[in-house]
């Protein structure tokens, strides 16, 4: 196998146009050494071939075939210009495609950012709705407790023979006493008012611990309810003040024992209802 003979003048012209010797030789050989134009066209058509820059090899018989005439200077110049224009068009096309790809990347990036923003916004709304639902549930629970306290309070007042409170009636306001200008006597607080004041004091002194207040109220109501509904059972008529559970739930809290004192009397370290 031998390197095929090609038109050396055409070969030199192709090399002067920037093509390698191997590519130029291959183009002249496979285009039949017919012209510079034919060789240039062959390069354009086969520039993606894997062996484009490999020197072609032919048998001795093929090597002896005569070469064909080359292009005129004008034809070579025109062909070179055509190849340059083709290369420019290809470069411009590649730049255009790169711009399109960059636009697509920017578009996808914006879509991802918008999707993330929407996801964060939805999560924020979900948290707000959840907190709102929790507050509403807490409000309903407090309202149920309040209603239950009012109902139990009314029942206990009836059991103890105390007057029931009218929730629609306006509460009496304390008389205004002017110092050194009036000597009118101040109306003493009723037992029910004193009991309410005990409960208010207990709640106010423990306003930072709602669970403790709730436990104290429920405990007080349980003591009074048991004493009122089961007056004949001795175990419901006494409360030992030294009891640890009693002290923790009621005894240590301001107004707790006083509230029970309004419903009973102390006798031998035990509160009798």
C-alpha positions in Angstrom: 0.0 0.0 0.0 1.3 3.4 -0.9 0.3 7.0 -0.4 -1.6 8.0 -3.6 0.0 10.5 -6.0 -1.9 13.7 -6.1 -1.5 17.0 -7.9 1.2 18.7 -5.9 0.1 22.1 -7.0 -3.4 21.5 -5.8 -2.0 20.0 -2.6 0.1 23.1 -2.0 -2.9 25.3 -2.6 -5.1 23.4 -0.2 -2.4 23.5 2.5 -2.1 27.3 1.9 -5.8 27.5 2.7 -5.2 26.0 6.1 -5.9 22.3 5.6 -3.5 19.6 6.8 -1.4 17.6 4.3 -3.3 14.4 5.2 -6.7 16.0 4.8 -5.7 17.7 1.5 -4.2 14.5 0.1 -7.3 12.5 1.1 -9.5 15.2 -0.5 -7.6 15.3 -3.8 -7.4 11.5 -4.0 -11.1 10.9 -3.4 -12.2 13.8 -5.6 -10.1 12.3 -8.5 -7.5 15.2 -8.5 -10.0 16.9 -10.7 -9.9 20.4 -9.3 -9.3 22.5 -6.2 -13.1 23.1 -6.1 -13.9 19.4 -6.1 -11.3 18.7 -3.3 -12.7 21.6 -1.2 -16.2 20.3 -1.7 -15.1 16.9 -0.6 -13.6 18.3 2.6 -16.8 20.2 3.4 -18.9 17.0 2.8 -16.5 14.7 4.8 -15.2 17.0 7.5 -17.0 14.9 10.2 -15.4 11.7 9.0 -13.3 10.0 11.8 -10.4 9.4 9.4 -10.5 12.8 7.7 -6.9 13.6 9.0 -5.4 10.2 8.2 -3.2 9.8 5.2 -5.0 7.6 2.5 -3.3 4.4 1.3 -3.8 2.8 -2.1 -2.4 -0.1 -4.0 0.4 0.2 -6.6 -2.2 0.1 -9.4 -4.2 3.0 -8.1 -0.9 4.9 -7.4 0.0 4.8 -11.1 -3.2 6.5 -12.3 -2.6 10.0 -13.8 -3.6 13.1 -11.8 -6.1 15.6 -13.2 -5.6 19.3 -13.9 -5.8 21.8 -11.1 -8.0 24.9 -10.7 -7.1 28.3 -12.0 -6.0 31.0 -9.5 -9.4 32.6 -9.7 -11.2 29.3 -9.1 -8.9 28.6 -6.1 -9.6 32.1 -4.7 -13.4 31.6 -5.2 -13.3 28.2 -3.6 -11.3 29.5 -0.6 -13.8 32.3 -0.1 -16.6 29.8 -0.3 -15.0 27.6 2.3 -14.4 30.6 4.6 -18.0 31.7 4.2 -19.1 28.2 5.0 -17.0 28.2 8.1 -18.4 31.6 9.2 -21.9 30.4 8.7 -21.2 27.3 10.7 -19.7 29.5 13.5 -22.6 31.8 13.5 -25.0 28.9 13.6 -23.2 27.5 16.6 -23.3 30.9 18.3 -27.0 31.2 17.6 -27.6 27.7 19.0 -25.6 28.6 22.1 -27.7 31.8 22.6 -30.8 29.7 22.3 -29.5 27.2 24.9 -28.6 30.1 27.2 -32.1 31.5 26.9 -33.6 28.1 27.7 -31.3 27.7 30.8 -32.4 31.2 32.0 -36.1 30.3 31.4 -35.8 27.0 33.3 -33.9 28.8 36.1 -36.7 31.4 36.4 -39.4 28.7 36.4 -37.5 26.8 39.2 -37.2 30.0 41.3 -40.9 30.8 40.8 -41.8 27.2 41.8 -39.7 27.5 44.9 -41.3 30.8 45.8 -44.8 29.4 45.3 -43.8 26.4 47.5 -42.5 28.6 50.3 -45.6 30.9 50.0 -47.9 27.9 50.2 -46.0 26.5 53.2 -46.3 29.9 54.9 -50.0 30.0 54.3 -50.4 26.4 55.6 -48.5 27.3 58.8 -50.7 30.4 59.3 -53.9 28.4 58.7 -52.7 25.7 61.1 -51.9 28.3 63.8 -55.3 29.9 63.3 -57.0 26.6 63.6 -55.1 25.8 66.7 -56.1 29.2 68.3 -59.7 28.6 67.3 -59.6 25.1 68.8 -58.0 26.6 72.0 -60.7 29.3 72.1 -63.5 26.7 71.8 -61.9 24.6 74.5 -61.7 27.6 76.8 -65.3 28.5 76.1 -66.4 24.9 76.9 -64.5 25.1 80.2 -66.0 28.5 81.0 -69.5 27.2 80.3 -68.9 24.1 82.3 -67.6 26.2 85.2 -70.6 28.4 85.0 -73.0 25.4 85.0 -71.2 23.7 87.9 -71.1 27.0 89.7 -74.8 27.6 89.3 -75.5 24.0 90.5 -73.3 24.3 93.5 -74.8 27.7 94.4 -78.2 26.1 94.4 -77.0 23.1 96.4 -75.5 25.5 99.0 -78.5 27.7 99.1 -76.8 30.6 97.6 -78.5 33.0 95.2 -77.8 32.2 91.5 -76.2 34.8 89.4 -78.0 36.4 86.5 -75.5 36.7 83.6 -77.7 39.3 81.9 -78.0 41.5 84.9 -75.4 44.3 85.2 -73.0 43.9 88.0 -73.3 46.5 90.8 -70.5 49.0 90.7 -68.7 49.9 93.9 -69.9 53.2 95.3 -67.6 56.2 94.9 -66.4 57.3 98.3 -65.0 60.7 98.5 -62.4 61.1 101.3 -63.4 63.5 104.0 -66.6 64.4 102.1 -68.9 61.4 102.8 -69.4 59.2 105.7 -71.8 56.7 104.0 -71.1 53.1 104.9 -69.6 50.8 102.2 -71.7 47.8 101.5 -69.8 44.6 102.5 -69.1 42.1 99.8 -71.5 39.2 99.6 -70.3 35.6 100.0 -70.7 35.0 96.3 -68.7 38.1 95.5 -66.0 37.0 97.9 -65.9 33.6 96.2 -65.5 35.2 92.8 -62.7 37.4 94.1 -60.9 34.3 95.4 -61.1 32.7 91.9 -59.9 35.9 90.3 -57.0 36.2 92.7 -56.1 32.6 92.0 -56.2 33.1 88.3 -54.3 36.5 88.4 -51.5 35.2 90.6 -50.9 32.2 88.2 -51.7 33.9 84.9 -48.5 32.5 83.4 -49.5 28.9 84.1 -52.9 28.3 82.6 -52.7 24.6 83.2 -52.2 25.1 86.9 -55.3 27.5 87.0 -57.4 25.0 85.1 -56.4 22.2 87.5 -57.1 24.3 90.5 -60.6 25.3 89.2 -61.5 21.7 88.4 -60.3 20.5 91.8 -62.3 23.2 93.6 -65.4 22.3 91.6 -64.9 18.6 92.2 -64.7 19.2 96.0 -67.9 21.3 96.1 -69.8 19.1 93.6 -69.0 15.9 95.6 -70.0 17.6 98.9 -73.2 19.0 97.4 -74.3 15.9 95.5 -73.3 13.3 98.2 -73.8 15.1 101.5 -74.2 11.9 103.5 -70.8 10.5 102.5 -68.2 11.5 105.1 -65.2 11.2 102.8 -66.6 14.0 100.6 -67.1 16.2 103.6 -63.5 16.5 104.7 -60.2 17.6 103.1 -56.9 17.1 104.9 -54.9 20.3 104.5 -51.6 18.4 104.8 -52.4 16.2 101.8 -49.6 16.8 99.2 -51.9 16.5 96.2 -54.3 19.1 97.8 -51.4 21.5 98.5 -50.0 21.2 95.0 -53.3 21.7 93.3 -55.1 24.2 95.6 -53.5 24.8 99.0 -50.4 26.6 97.8 -52.3 28.9 95.4 -53.6 32.3 96.5 -57.3 32.2 97.2 -57.7 28.4 97.0 -58.2 27.7 100.7 -60.1 30.9 101.3 -62.6 29.9 98.6 -63.2 26.6 100.4 -63.5 28.5 103.7 -66.4 30.4 102.3 -68.1 27.1 101.8 -67.0 25.4 105.1 -65.0 25.7 108.3 -61.5 24.5 109.4 -61.5 21.9 112.1 -58.5 20.0 113.4 -56.3 20.6 110.3 -59.1 19.3 108.1 -61.5 21.3 106.0 -65.0 20.1 106.6 -67.6 20.8 103.9 
